[in-house]
Amino acid sequence: MVRRFCRSTFKRDGGKLDDIDIRDQQVFLIDAILKHKNEYTESFLKEKGLPHTYKKSILRSKLKEGLDDNDFTELELIKLLDRIEEFGNQHIYLYNCTPEYCDTLKRPDYIQNILDDSDLGGLYNKEFGVIVPERPMLCSVIHNEKTLKFKWIEKRVWRELIDKTIEDDKYIETYQMHVSRGITTFRIDLVLGYSELMIQRLPRGTKYEDIKDTYIDKLSNFIEIGPFSKVGLGRAIKNIEASHEVEKRQINLESTAGGKVTFKSKKKGSDYNEDPHLNSARTALAQNVSGISGNFYWMPNDILRRDIHTHIYAKDDRVGIFKECDENEVNYVLSRIRHFASQ
């Protein structure tokens, strides 16, 4: 059960998902922050010159007291949550933008005008603090000579089956309703043309293609979509597998004759090539296969302090990056995936 994030249960034929209300958005915001590691809250309180080394239950009260005493604002807490969640646990689609259109997008007047045309001129290089809007809301447009980034916040509602009963010879399903907050970002490197649609991991389901299409449609209200081409990831899977940069937990392959084969390590923390029999079998297949998906851990190096878990899905050219990550970690991993996709 998600405490305070949900409404009472309802039967299958009663109520709509969109009817769920957040009665205390401030409580929701604090709870959302405290779902993550204590170190984020402790670091925030330390920056404010406040006592900060506490258990989670006390950190909750300290955040509430800080708001009540005007030690910090609700907007600052929203920015903290965005900073925690904007890069970790993302499903990402990679694109390339043409140099000509990047040059157009570098112009401040161009971006300001397209926002003005949508009555959103006030968002230019500003952040509108929103916790859980009823409908997806564009809350930030950050722009400079190197970067353009659009960020949306949305309310995500899903239901969990908690009981099945029979009443008056009728089969009744009872659900618990849950509400969470989601971030979706589209950013463009205006120097290199590298672009990404980043969708925060869904609490349930894998309808990322549908979400991608929805946000590309929203984006088309502001910029042209034609100059962007999707980066295919089928080639990247095999090239990453052949590199020494990752620990290979699992890979799904398709033979030239259409057969499917999976190589999977025997346990967490091991590479499937450590099994001599799997290694021999994979060697025998050589290049007579194409990549379907890969489960890789990028190993620590001069840039990565720790391993970074990724899944690469060739079918819809999607990258999953899991657990909490910072921007530098995500940028590095995506740059390596782009490199292997281009080989």
ROLUM-99401 format. One line per 8 residues: number of its first residue (from 1); their letters; for each residue y, z, x of N, C-alpha, C. Coordinates in steps of 0.2 Angstrom, whole numbers, m for minus. Layout:
N
NUM	A	Y:Z:X:Y:Z:X:Y:Z:X ~ ...
***
This chain:
343
1	MVRRFCRS	m6:0:4:0:0:0:6:0:4 ~ 11:m4:2:17:m4:6:22:1:3 ~ 24:6:6:28:11:3:35:9:2 ~ 37:9:m4:44:8:m7:46:0:m6 ~ 41:m4:m4:42:m11:m4:40:m14:m10 ~ 37:m11:m15:33:m14:m20:35:m11:m27 ~ 33:m15:m32:34:m12:m39:27:m10:m41 ~ 27:m7:m47:20:m5:m50:16:m11:m51
9	TFKRDGGK	9:m9:m52:5:m15:m53:6:m18:m59 ~ 3:m24:m60:3:m27:m66:m3:m32:m67 ~ m5:m33:m73:m11:m37:m75:m9:m44:m73 ~ m15:m48:m73:m14:m55:m70:m10:m59:m74 ~ m10:m58:m81:m6:m63:m85:1:m60:m87 ~ 3:m55:m83:10:m52:m85:14:m52:m78 ~ 21:m53:m79:25:m53:m74:25:m59:m69 ~ 31:m60:m66:32:m65:m61:33:m63:m54
17	LDDIDIRD	31:m66:m49:32:m64:m42:40:m63:m41 ~ 44:m68:m44:51:m68:m42:55:m62:m45 ~ 51:m58:m50:54:m53:m54:55:m46:m49 ~ 51:m46:m44:51:m40:m39:58:m39:m37 ~ 60:m32:m38:67:m30:m36:66:m25:m30 ~ 71:m26:m25:72:m21:m20:77:m16:m22 ~ 75:m10:m25:80:m5:m28:84:m2:m23 ~ 82:m1:m16:86:2:m11:85:m2:m5
25	QQVFLIDA	90:m7:m4:89:m11:1:90:m8:8 ~ 94:m3:8:95:1:14:89:4:17 ~ 85:7:12:78:10:14:74:5:16 ~ 74:m1:13:70:m7:15:71:m9:22 ~ 78:m9:24:80:m11:30:77:m6:36 ~ 78:0:34:76:5:39:68:5:40 ~ 65:4:34:57:4:35:55:m2:39 ~ 59:m8:38:57:m14:41:58:m13:49
33	ILKHKNEY	63:m10:51:64:m9:58:59:m4:61 ~ 57:1:57:52:6:60:45:3:59 ~ 44:m3:56:37:m6:57:36:m8:64 ~ 41:m8:68:40:m11:75:40:m5:80 ~ 40:m6:86:39:m1:91:45:3:91 ~ 44:10:92:49:15:92:55:13:97 ~ 53:9:103:57:8:108:63:4:106 ~ 63:0:101:68:m4:98:74:1:95
41	TESFLKEK	71:5:91:76:10:88:79:15:93 ~ 75:17:98:77:22:103:82:18:107 ~ 81:12:109:86:9:113:93:8:109 ~ 92:6:103:98:5:98:102:12:98 ~ 99:17:97:102:24:96:105:26:103 ~ 102:24:108:105:26:115:111:22:116 ~ 111:15:114:117:11:115:123:14:111 ~ 122:18:106:127:21:102:129:28:104
49	GLPHTYKK	125:30:110:127:37:113:124:42:109 ~ 119:41:105:116:46:100:109:48:103 ~ 107:54:101:100:56:103:95:51:101 ~ 90:50:105:85:44:103:78:45:104 ~ 76:50:107:69:51:109:65:55:103 ~ 63:52:98:60:56:93:53:52:90 ~ 49:56:86:44:52:83:47:48:77 ~ 43:44:74:45:39:69:48:42:63
57	SILRSKLK	45:47:61:48:51:55:55:53:56 ~ 56:56:62:63:58:64:68:52:65 ~ 65:47:68:69:41:69:72:38:62 ~ 68:39:57:70:37:51:76:41:48 ~ 76:47:49:81:51:47:87:50:51 ~ 86:49:57:92:48:62:96:41:60 ~ 92:36:58:95:30:56:99:31:50 ~ 96:35:45:100:36:39:106:40:40
65	EGLDDNDF	105:45:44:111:49:46:117:45:49 ~ 115:41:54:119:37:57:123:32:53 ~ 120:30:48:124:26:43:129:30:39 ~ 126:36:36:130:40:32:136:43:36 ~ 136:44:43:141:46:47:145:41:50 ~ 144:35:49:148:29:51:147:28:59 ~ 141:30:62:140:29:69:138:22:70 ~ 136:19:65:135:12:66:135:9:59
73	TELELIKL	135:2:58:135:m1:51:128:m4:49 ~ 128:m5:43:122:m9:40:121:m15:44 ~ 127:m19:45:126:m25:48:123:m25:55 ~ 125:m19:59:122:m19:65:114:m17:65 ~ 112:m14:60:105:m13:59:101:m20:57 ~ 105:m24:53:102:m31:51:101:m35:58 ~ 107:m35:62:106:m38:68:101:m36:73 ~ 100:m29:73:94:m26:76:87:m29:74
81	LDRIEEFG	86:m29:67:80:m32:64:79:m39:66 ~ 85:m43:66:84:m50:67:82:m51:75 ~ 85:m47:79:84:m47:86:76:m46:87 ~ 73:m41:84:66:m39:85:62:m45:82 ~ 64:m48:76:59:m52:73:60:m60:74 ~ 66:m62:77:68:m69:77:63:m73:81 ~ 60:m70:86:56:m74:91:48:m72:91 ~ 47:m66:89:40:m64:89:36:m66:82
89	NQHIYLYN	30:m67:83:26:m69:77:29:m75:73 ~ 29:m81:77:32:m87:74:27:m92:74 ~ 28:m97:69:24:m103:69:29:m108:69 ~ 28:m113:74:34:m117:77:32:m124:77 ~ 36:m129:75:36:m136:75:41:m138:80 ~ 38:m142:85:43:m145:90:45:m152:89 ~ 51:m153:91:54:m160:90:58:m161:96 ~ 60:m168:96:65:m170:101:70:m174:98
97	CTPEYCDT	77:m172:100:82:m176:97:85:m181:102 ~ 88:m187:99:90:m192:103:96:m189:107 ~ 98:m192:113:104:m190:117:110:m192:113 ~ 110:m197:110:116:m200:106:118:m195:101 ~ 113:m192:97:115:m188:92:116:m181:94 ~ 113:m179:100:115:m172:103:122:m173:105 ~ 125:m178:107:132:m179:109:136:m178:103 ~ 134:m181:97:138:m180:91:138:m172:89
105	LKRPDYIQ	132:m169:90:132:m162:87:135:m157:92 ~ 137:m159:98:141:m155:103:148:m154:100 ~ 150:m158:96:157:m158:94:159:m152:89 ~ 163:m147:90:164:m142:86:167:m144:79 ~ 171:m150:79:174:m152:73:169:m155:68 ~ 164:m158:71:159:m161:67:155:m156:64 ~ 153:m151:67:149:m145:64:153:m141:59 ~ 159:m140:61:164:m137:56:165:m141:49
113	NILDDSDL	166:m147:50:167:m151:44:160:m152:40 ~ 154:m152:43:149:m152:38:147:m146:35 ~ 149:m140:38:149:m134:34:154:m133:29 ~ 160:m135:31:166:m135:26:164:m139:19 ~ 160:m145:20:158:m149:15:154:m146:10 ~ 150:m140:13:145:m137:9:148:m130:7 ~ 155:m129:8:158:m122:7:155:m117:11 ~ 153:m118:17:150:m113:21:154:m113:28
121	GGLYNKEF	160:m115:28:164:m115:34:164:m109:37 ~ 164:m103:33:165:m97:36:159:m94:40 ~ 153:m98:40:147:m97:44:148:m99:51 ~ 153:m103:53:153:m106:59:154:m101:65 ~ 149:m100:69:148:m95:74:150:m88:71 ~ 147:m87:65:147:m80:62:140:m79:60 ~ 139:m72:58:133:m70:55:134:m66:49 ~ 131:m69:43:132:m65:37:126:m60:36
129	GVIVPERP	128:m54:36:122:m49:36:119:m49:29 ~ 113:m51:29:109:m50:22:102:m47:24 ~ 100:m43:19:94:m40:20:88:m43:17 ~ 88:m44:10:83:m47:6:86:m51:1 ~ 88:m57:2:92:m61:m4:86:m63:m9 ~ 89:m65:m15:84:m67:m20:82:m74:m19 ~ 86:m78:m15:84:m85:m14:85:m86:m6 ~ 82:m90:m3:83:m92:4:90:m93:5
137	MLCSVIHN	93:m90:10:100:m90:12:102:m92:19 ~ 106:m97:20:108:m98:27:113:m93:29 ~ 112:m89:34:116:m83:35:119:m84:42 ~ 118:m89:46:121:m90:52:121:m97:55 ~ 126:m99:58:126:m106:61:130:m104:68 ~ 126:m104:73:128:m103:80:129:m110:84 ~ 135:m111:87:136:m117:90:140:m117:96 ~ 138:m120:101:142:m121:107:140:m127:111
145	EKTLKFKW	142:m129:117:141:m135:120:134:m136:122 ~ 130:m131:122:123:m131:124:118:m130:118 ~ 120:m127:113:115:m125:107:118:m125:101 ~ 114:m127:96:116:m127:89:110:m124:85 ~ 111:m118:81:106:m115:78:108:m113:71 ~ 103:m115:66:104:m113:59:98:m107:58 ~ 101:m102:54:96:m97:53:96:m95:46 ~ 90:m95:42:90:m93:35:86:m86:35
153	IEKRVWRE	87:m82:30:84:m76:28:81:m77:21 ~ 75:m75:20:72:m76:13:68:m70:11 ~ 67:m69:5:63:m64:2:56:m67:1 ~ 51:m63:4:44:m65:3:40:m60:m2 ~ 37:m63:m7:33:m59:m12:26:m61:m12 ~ 22:m57:m12:15:m58:m12:11:m53:m16 ~ 5:m54:m18:1:m49:m22:m5:m48:m19 ~ m8:m42:m20:m14:m40:m17:m19:m37:m23
161	LIDKTIED	m25:m40:m23:m29:m38:m28:m32:m31:m27 ~ m31:m26:m31:m33:m19:m30:m38:m17:m35 ~ m39:m20:m40:m44:m18:m45:m47:m24:m50 ~ m53:m23:m52:m56:m28:m57:m59:m24:m62 ~ m57:m25:m68:m60:m21:m74:m62:m26:m80 ~ m66:m23:m84:m67:m27:m91:m64:m22:m96 ~ m60:m25:m100:m57:m21:m106:m58:m26:m112 ~ m61:m23:m117:m62:m27:m124:m65:m34:m122
169	DKYIETYQ	m70:m34:m118:m74:m40:m116:m69:m45:m113 ~ m64:m43:m110:m59:m47:m106:m59:m45:m99 ~ m60:m50:m94:m60:m48:m87:m52:m47:m85 ~ m51:m42:m82:m44:m40:m80:m43:m39:m73 ~ m39:m42:m69:m37:m41:m62:m30:m38:m62 ~ m30:m33:m58:m24:m29:m57:m22:m30:m49 ~ m15:m31:m49:m13:m33:m42:m7:m28:m40 ~ m7:m27:m34:m1:m23:m31:4:m28:m28
177	MHVSRGIT	10:m28:m30:15:m32:m27:19:m30:m21 ~ 20:m34:m16:23:m33:m10:29:m37:m9 ~ 34:m35:m5:40:m38:m3:41:m37:4 ~ 43:m43:7:45:m43:14:50:m48:15 ~ 53:m47:21:59:m52:23:57:m57:28 ~ 59:m63:28:57:m68:32:63:m72:35 ~ 62:m74:42:67:m77:45:64:m84:47 ~ 68:m89:46:67:m96:48:73:m99:52
185	TFRIDLVL	72:m102:57:77:m104:62:76:m111:64 ~ 81:m115:64:81:m122:67:86:m122:73 ~ 83:m123:79:88:m123:85:87:m130:89 ~ 93:m132:92:93:m138:96:96:m136:102 ~ 92:m138:108:95:m138:114:99:m145:115 ~ 106:m144:115:110:m150:115:111:m154:121 ~ 108:m151:127:108:m154:133:101:m158:134 ~ 95:m155:132:89:m158:133:86:m162:127
193	GYSELMIQ	89:m160:121:87:m163:115:81:m159:112 ~ 78:m154:115:72:m150:113:75:m146:107 ~ 71:m147:101:72:m144:95:66:m140:92 ~ 67:m135:88:61:m131:86:63:m129:79 ~ 58:m129:74:59:m126:68:54:m120:68 ~ 57:m114:68:53:m108:69:52:m104:63 ~ 46:m103:60:45:m100:54:41:m93:55 ~ 45:m88:54:41:m81:55:35:m81:51
201	RLPRGTKY	30:m78:54:23:m78:52:23:m75:44 ~ 19:m79:40:18:m77:33:14:m71:33 ~ 15:m66:28:11:m60:27:4:m62:24 ~ 4:m68:20:m2:m70:18:m2:m78:18 ~ m8:m81:19:m8:m88:18:m6:m92:24 ~ m7:m98:24:m5:m103:30:m1:m109:27 ~ 3:m108:22:6:m114:20:12:m116:24 ~ 11:m117:30:17:m118:35:20:m125:34
209	EDIKDTYI	15:m130:32:17:m137:31:22:m137:25 ~ 21:m134:20:25:m134:14:32:m131:16 ~ 32:m125:19:38:m122:21:42:m126:26 ~ 39:m129:31:42:m134:35:46:m139:31 ~ 42:m142:26:45:m148:22:51:m145:19 ~ 51:m139:16:56:m136:12:62:m135:17 ~ 61:m133:23:67:m131:27:70:m138:30 ~ 66:m142:31:68:m149:34:73:m152:28
217	DKLSNFIE	71:m151:22:75:m154:17:82:m150:16 ~ 81:m143:17:88:m139:17:92:m141:23 ~ 89:m143:29:93:m145:35:96:m151:34 ~ 93:m156:30:96:m162:29:102:m162:25 ~ 104:m156:22:111:m156:19:116:m155:24 ~ 114:m154:31:119:m152:36:119:m158:41 ~ 113:m160:43:113:m164:49:108:m170:47 ~ 108:m175:51:103:m181:50:97:m179:53
225	IGPFSKVG	91:m181:49:84:m179:51:82:m185:55 ~ 84:m191:54:81:m197:58:81:m197:65 ~ 86:m194:68:86:m194:76:81:m189:79 ~ 77:m185:75:72:m180:77:65:m183:77 ~ 62:m183:82:55:m185:82:50:m179:83 ~ 44:m178:80:40:m173:81:36:m174:87 ~ 35:m168:91:31:m168:97:23:m167:95 ~ 19:m172:96:12:m171:95:9:m167:100
233	LGRAIKNI	4:m163:97:1:m157:102:m6:m159:103 ~ m9:m164:101:m16:m165:102:m18:m166:110 ~ m14:m169:113:m14:m170:120:m13:m164:124 ~ m9:m160:121:m7:m153:125:m13:m149:125 ~ m17:m149:120:m23:m144:120:m28:m145:126 ~ m30:m151:127:m34:m152:133:m31:m151:139 ~ m25:m153:140:m21:m152:146:m20:m145:148 ~ m19:m141:143:m18:m134:144:m25:m131:146
241	EASHEVEK	m30:m133:143:m37:m131:144:m38:m132:151 ~ m36:m138:154:m38:m140:161:m34:m136:166 ~ m28:m133:164:m24:m129:168:m26:m123:170 ~ m23:m119:175:m25:m113:177:m19:m108:174 ~ m16:m110:169:m10:m105:167:m12:m101:161 ~ m18:m102:158:m20:m98:152:m27:m96:153 ~ m28:m90:149:m35:m88:148:m37:m91:141 ~ m43:m95:142:m45:m99:136:m50:m95:132
249	RQINLEST	m48:m92:126:m52:m88:122:m57:m93:117 ~ m54:m98:115:m57:m103:110:m54:m110:110 ~ m58:m115:110:m56:m121:109:m60:m125:104 ~ m57:m129:99:m61:m133:95:m60:m140:96 ~ m65:m144:97:m65:m151:100:m68:m156:95 ~ m66:m162:95:m70:m167:91:m72:m173:96 ~ m78:m175:96:m81:m180:100:m78:m187:98 ~ m79:m192:102:m77:m198:100:m81:m201:95
257	AGGKVTFK	m87:m198:93:m92:m200:88:m90:m196:81 ~ m85:m192:82:m83:m188:76:m87:m181:75 ~ m91:m179:80:m94:m172:79:m89:m167:81 ~ m90:m161:79:m86:m155:81:m90:m150:85 ~ m86:m147:90:m89:m142:94:m84:m137:96 ~ m86:m131:96:m82:m125:98:m85:m121:104 ~ m80:m120:108:m81:m115:114:m78:m109:113 ~ m81:m103:113:m78:m97:112:m80:m91:116
265	SKKKGSDY	m76:m87:119:m78:m82:124:m82:m77:120 ~ m86:m73:124:m90:m68:121:m86:m62:119 ~ m80:m61:121:m77:m55:119:m69:m55:121 ~ m65:m51:118:m58:m51:120:m57:m50:128 ~ m52:m53:130:m51:m52:137:m55:m56:142 ~ m59:m61:139:m63:m65:144:m62:m73:142 ~ m63:m77:147:m62:m84:146:m69:m87:145 ~ m69:m92:140:m76:m95:139:m79:m98:145
273	NEDPHLNS	m75:m100:149:m78:m104:155:m81:m99:160 ~ m80:m92:159:m84:m87:163:m91:m87:161 ~ m93:m90:155:m100:m91:154:m103:m97:157 ~ m107:m97:162:m109:m103:165:m112:m108:161 ~ m116:m106:156:m119:m111:151:m113:m115:147 ~ m108:m111:145:m103:m115:141:m99:m119:146 ~ m98:m117:152:m94:m121:157:m98:m127:158 ~ m105:m127:159:m108:m133:160:m108:m138:154
281	ARTALAQN	m108:m135:148:m108:m139:142:m101:m142:142 ~ m96:m139:143:m89:m142:143:m88:m147:148 ~ m91:m146:154:m90:m151:159:m94:m157:157 ~ m100:m156:154:m104:m162:152:m100:m167:147 ~ m96:m163:143:m92:m167:138:m86:m171:141 ~ m84:m168:146:m78:m171:150:m73:m173:145 ~ m71:m180:146:m65:m182:142:m67:m186:136 ~ m73:m185:134:m76:m188:128:m74:m184:121
289	VSGISGNF	m69:m180:122:m67:m176:116:m60:m176:115 ~ m57:m175:109:m50:m173:108:m49:m166:106 ~ m43:m163:107:m42:m156:105:m40:m156:97 ~ m44:m151:94:m42:m150:87:m37:m143:87 ~ m39:m138:90:m35:m132:91:m37:m128:97 ~ m33:m124:99:m34:m120:105:m31:m113:104 ~ m35:m108:106:m33:m101:106:m32:m99:114 ~ m26:m98:116:m24:m97:123:m20:m91:124
297	YWMPNDIL	m21:m88:130:m17:m82:132:m13:m85:138 ~ m7:m86:138:m3:m87:144:m2:m81:149 ~ m5:m82:155:m5:m77:159:1:m75:162 ~ 2:m68:164:8:m66:168:10:m70:174 ~ 16:m71:175:18:m75:181:25:m72:183 ~ 29:m76:187:35:m74:189:40:m73:183 ~ 39:m77:178:43:m77:172:40:m72:166 ~ 34:m73:165:31:m68:160:29:m62:163
305	RRDIHTHI	31:m56:160:29:m50:162:22:m48:159 ~ 19:m51:154:13:m50:151:10:m56:148 ~ 4:m56:146:1:m62:143:4:m63:136 ~ 4:m69:134:7:m71:127:2:m75:124 ~ 0:m73:118:m5:m76:114:m2:m82:110 ~ m6:m87:110:m4:m93:106:m10:m97:103 ~ m9:m100:97:m13:m104:95:m10:m111:94 ~ m13:m116:96:m10:m123:95:m15:m127:90
313	YAKDDRVG	m12:m130:85:m15:m133:80:m13:m141:80 ~ m18:m145:82:m16:m152:83:m15:m156:76 ~ m19:m153:71:m19:m157:64:m12:m157:62 ~ m8:m152:62:m1:m152:59:4:m151:65 ~ 2:m151:71:6:m151:77:11:m144:77 ~ 7:m139:76:10:m132:75:8:m128:81 ~ 13:m123:83:11:m118:88:12:m111:85 ~ 7:m107:85:8:m100:83:9:m96:89
321	IFKECDEN	14:m92:89:15:m87:95:15:m80:91 ~ 11:m76:94:9:m70:90:12:m63:94 ~ 13:m58:90:15:m52:92:23:m52:94 ~ 26:m47:96:33:m47:97:35:m50:104 ~ 39:m54:103:41:m58:110:49:m58:110 ~ 51:m59:116:59:m60:116:60:m68:117 ~ 66:m70:117:68:m77:117:66:m80:124 ~ 66:m76:130:64:m80:136:57:m81:136
329	EVNYVLSR	53:m77:133:46:m78:133:44:m84:129 ~ 47:m84:123:46:m90:119:48:m96:122 ~ 54:m96:125:57:m102:128:52:m105:134 ~ 49:m100:138:45:m102:143:38:m105:140 ~ 35:m102:136:29:m105:133:30:m111:130 ~ 35:m112:126:36:m119:123:38:m124:128 ~ 41:m122:133:43:m127:138:36:m130:142 ~ 32:m125:143:25:m127:146:21:m131:141
337	IRHFASQ	21:m129:134:17:m133:129:20:m140:129 ~ 27:m141:129:30:m148:129:28:m152:136 ~ 28:m148:141:26:m151:147:19:m154:147 ~ 14:m150:144:7:m153:144:6:m158:138 ~ 11:m158:133:10:m163:128:13:m170:130 ~ 17:m170:135:20:m176:138:15:m179:143 ~ 10:m176:146:6:m178:151:2:m184:149
***
